[in-house]
Amino acid sequence: MSTTENRRFTVPNREEVAQSNQTIFDNLQKNLGFVPNLYAYFGKSDTALSDYLALQNRRSTLKAKEREVINLVTSQINGCRYCQSAHTVLGKMNGFTDDNILEIRRGQATFDMKLNALAKLTASVVENRGKATPEAIEAFFKAGYTEVNLIDVVMVIGDKIISNYIHNLTQLEIDFPLADQL
């Protein structure tokens, strides 16, 4: 195997992961009805799954809907079909319509001024590797966000980049309804 396209990445089952991860698998199964492939893949590492979930579930000044804006924009820019699909489901659970989600994935949310500033800042941060435009930063603060919110935005972007990169490297099977292509 000389190229990664010949490598086959596999999703471990419960019996193939450490006991600590088996407990997490059981909780995911109980709470979600299944263990998402991407989470299961993290389970190959004795510590990565619990570390990732701790990051993902950390307390934040951002509402769930705002975190979904960040997740959708970041996943779109990074070309992660898995996360686009998962966060389309989560976005709908948080009250976004199909049209809202497609607009957010394009880096804007014209249906809500504050979320629009958040989407544009997120796009600017991700596209420019942390060097957002002064205009995007200023619009974010004018929309009512704070410096603490800015820190939380970057934390959510970082969380999403981790999962985007893992999926982009592995191309694991997407076990959510497939998000529309833009």
HELIX and SHEET records of a PDB file:
HELIX    1   1 THR A    4  ASN A    6  5                                   3    
HELIX    2   2 ARG A   14  GLU A   16  5                                   3    
HELIX    3   3 GLN A   19  LEU A   32  1                                  14    
HELIX    4   4 ASN A   37  PHE A   42  1                                   6    
HELIX    5   5 ALA A   48  GLN A   56  1                                   9    
HELIX    6   6 ALA A   64  ILE A   77  1                                  14    
HELIX    7   7 ARG A   81  MET A   93  1                                  13    
HELIX    8   8 ASP A   98  ARG A  105  1                                   8    
HELIX    9   9 MET A  113  GLU A  127  1                                  15    
HELIX   10  10 PRO A  134  LYS A  142  1                                   9    
HELIX   11  11 GLU A  147  THR A  170  1                                  24    
END                                                                             
